Amino acid sequence: MKKVKSFFAKLLLMTAIISICLNGLGMFAKVHADTAAFQMDARAAYAIDAESGQVLYQKNATKRYPIASVIKILTLGVILQDIRNHHLKWDQKIKITPAVAKMADDWHFSNVPLMNGEEYTVRQLVDSMMLVSADGSTEALALADAGSTAAFNKKMMAFAKKAGVTDIKIYNMIGLPNGDLGKHKLKGVDKDAENLLSAKDVALISKYLVENYPETLDITKQKFANFDVTKDQQYLMTNVNALLPQNGFAPKDGEIDGLKTGNTDRAGKCIVSTGTFAGRRIILVALHTKGEWNDQSKMQQDFYNKLVDEYQPVEIKKVSDLSAKLTSVKVKNGKNKNKANIKLTKKTIVWLPKNMKLQATKPTLRVQGDYQKQLTAPLKKNQQVGSIELHIPGLPDFNIPVSASRSVAEKSMF
């Protein structure tokens, strides 16, 4: 009898274990089904289609972190803006001061040699800043442009604001801890203070930069450039971006043409890259990546390769491309009308898994800021009234703005 009881006890225990395992597998399947298509081994990351704004990946994307020399994209933005405004010129010569020469000669930092008292053109200094992340060149440019670190910081903040970025901390143009700037550090600020931006901030600044200053990419796509240290000494600069065409980590079926890397003890290894894939400009940011530089480059290469292997851009011309049921919406208090037709605010393109149809994205209409079923008159023609939310496997949800096709007057109370 005891043996029988022991047998049934063991049987029940095994059944329970199997049940738990099966439930666990079911739970895993559910989690796996909701998992992002891309994984980045980084503290924070953010990837977007620059034209549509579609987010392709995000991880801790709005948290602010140190970004090291990636800040030089913002420094470059100010310099290009001031060249366009005739405050600086490409062939303008900048004389190197003892403090800047000391920065350029410090082996702890990224640099090209800059000799005290020598003059270098703005173009030379910009190329060295963006190709080999030269800290001395960056400092020389900013001081020539604004006169002091604090004054240039204000210009950087103003440029970031134009890109839609406001909640950031800027301490210098280089990306180093404040104390490392020596004579040009900010007074009354902790020596360890570093610029703080989010991965999303970096992406938005990059987007604004390449859209409004396309000459940026003529600079950052250079693989090599000569730097004349003196009339008798030349330094060959090799772009540190390993994802450029023909480089070891160049993605397939697309082409990288920018943008910037960075590294400090607190920031870790950081990168923002950009290129065109399936005719679309993609911007990918990763902050404090794990492993070595090659690991970082491989991770970015894998992202781009997987994007073109598994996804494709699909054009949406009108609301009915998504669902005929979403072409009109009820209107409250409308004069002689209880419905309003809606249209896309503008044609757009969305990345979808290959062979997936637009209708399969479960489009959901959001009007007047919520999942409401009706609008309220009056409405003006072309007035944005909400958005259609698309649910895309492996990617974050994407919202497409919609507008009223025609005006709807408010019903009179009398």
C-alpha positions, -999 to +999 in steps of 0.1 A: +000+000+000+028+023+009+045+016-025+012+025-043+009+057-024+046+065-031+040+058-068+010+081-070+028+108-050+057+107-075+032+107-104+015+138-091+048+155-085+060+148-121+026+160-135+030+192-115+066+197-128+055+191-164+026+215-160+049+242-146+073+237-175+046+239-201+032+271-185+067+284-184+072+277-221+039+294-229+050+324-209+083+324-228+065+322-261+044+352-252+074+373-241+094+362-273+065+372-295+066+407-280+104+410-282+119+438-302+133+427-336+167+442-327+188+439-296+216+464-287+241+456-260+243+491-248+232+513-219+209+532-242+200+531-279+177+548-304+172+542-341+149+562-365+140+566-401+151+603-405+124+613-430+093+597-414+105+598-378+095+562-374+113+547-344+129+514-353+144+506-319+146+522-285+162+513-252+164+538-223+161+563-251+151+593-231+174+589-201+203+614-201+239+600-200+274+612-208+281+609-246+318+617-248+330+630-282+296+623-298+289+659-286+311+670-315+281+666-339+266+696-320+299+715-321+300+709-358+264+721-362+273+755-346+304+758-368+285+751-400+258+774-390+283+802-384+300+796-417+267+799-434+260+831-415+295+844-426+307+846-390+334+821-400+350+811-433+363+777-444+397+792-454+399+814-423+431+807-403+430+802-366+462+807-345+469+781-319+474+794-283+496+777-257+465+763-239+451+747-271+486+734-281+488+718-246+454+701-251+465+688-286+498+675-272+482+655-243+485+618-251+454+611-229+432+627-256+424+621-293+443+646-314+463+657-344+495+677-336+488+715-333+519+737-328+518+767-306+517+799-328+509+779-360+478+788-380+453+762-394+423+767-415+387+761-403+384+733-428+416+716-415+403+718-379+368+706-388+381+676-408+404+666-379+376+670-354+352+647-373+376+621-388+399+615-358+380+633-330+408+658-325+401+675-291+426+703-296+411+712-330+376+712-315+387+736-287+404+759-312+373+761-334+350+768-305+372+795-290+377+812-323+340+811-329+327+823-295+357+834-274+351+811-244+337+777-234+307+793-217+298+814-247+301+785-271+280+763-248+252+788-252+254+785-290+253+747-287+222+749-265+205+772-291+214+749-319+200+719-300+168+738-294+163+742-331+165+704-334+138+700-308+162+692-279+159+713-247+164+692-216+202+686-218+233+696-199+262+711-218+296+718-202+320+719-232+324+714-269+347+684-267+329+659-245+356+656-218+350+661-181+350+698-173+383+696-154+402+683-184+398+716-202+424+732-179+424+769-185+392+768-205+371+748-180+339+763-166+345+780-133+324+769-103+315+737-120+325+702-107+357+690-125+340+657-133+309+672-149+302+659-184+277+667-211+244+648-205+221+639-234+198+610-242+201+587-271+169+603-286+185+638-282+216+626-301+194+612-329+173+644-332+204+666-334+219+643-360+187+644-380+186+682-379+223+684-388+222+662-419+189+676-431+199+713-428+236+710-433+241+682-458+277+692-462+282+674-429+282+641-448+308+653-473+330+656-442+322+625-423+322+601-453+359+609-460+380+578-452+413+596-454+426+632-453+459+649-450+466+674-422+494+698-426+509+702-392+536+725-405+548+733-440+573+705-436+552+680-416+520+662-428+498+638-408+475+613-425+442+611-408+422+578-411+385+580-403+377+560-372+343+550-384+347+512-392+312+511-409+322+532-439+321+515-473+348+489-479+357+489-442+356+458-421+322+464-407+305+480-436+268+469-438+256+451-469+228+466-492+233+501-479+259+527-473+271+545-442+283+581-446+286+593-410+287+602-382+307+601-348+321+580-321+332+588-285+347+574-254+353+585-218+354+565-185+319+575-176+304+576-211+319+544-222+321+537-259+294+557-278+285+559-314+260+576-338+260+563-373+239+572-403+234+559-439+209+551-466+192+517-468+165+509-493+166+546-502+159+557-466+182+576-443+186+557-410+201+572-378+213+548-351+226+558-317+242+536-291+256+548-257+280+530-235+282+498-256+296+467-241+329+451-252+356+465-275+353+489-305+350+460-329+320+447-308+304+480-312+309+482-349+296+446-353+265+454-333+257+483-356+265+463-387+241+436-375+213+461-370+215+475-405+219+440-421+188+427-402+168+458-411+172+453-448+170+415-446+137+413-427+120+447-433+111+470-462+098+505-466+061+507-477+044+538-489+011+549-475-007+573-498-041+576-482-061+564-452-079+537-472-046+520-478-047+511-441-085+506-436-116+518-454-133+520-420-110+548-408-117+572-436-144+590-417-152+597-380-183+609-361-186+646-354-204+660-324-222+693-327-216+696-365-239+718-386-257+696-411-230+670-407-225+641-382-194+628-399-161+641-412-137+626-437-101+624-427-069+622-447-032+616-441-016+649-431+011+639-456+021+608-475+045+587-455+066+556-457+067+529-430+091+500-424+072+467-423+082+431-421+087+418-457+054+403-472+033+420-445+004+441-458-005+475-443-040+463-432-023+436-410-008+464-388-042+466-369-045+504-376-063+522-348-076+557-350-068+582-322-087+615-324-082+646-303-054+630-282-072+598-271-089+566-284-122+585-289-148+576-314-158+612-324-145+647-330-162+679-319-171+707-343-160+732-354-132+717-376-111+735-402-100+719-435-065+704-431-067+707-393-048+679-377-073+659-357-054+629-345-033+600-357-036+564-368-015+540-347+001+510-365+012+479-346+042+465-363+058+432-353+092+437-338+091+475-339+076+502-317+041+513-326+041+541-352+016+570-353+007+587-386-009+621-383-044+626-399-063+658-408-098+669-416-105+667-454-129+697-452-143+722-427-172+713-405-191+743-389-205+741-354-242+737-350-259+768-338-276+767-304-305+788-317 
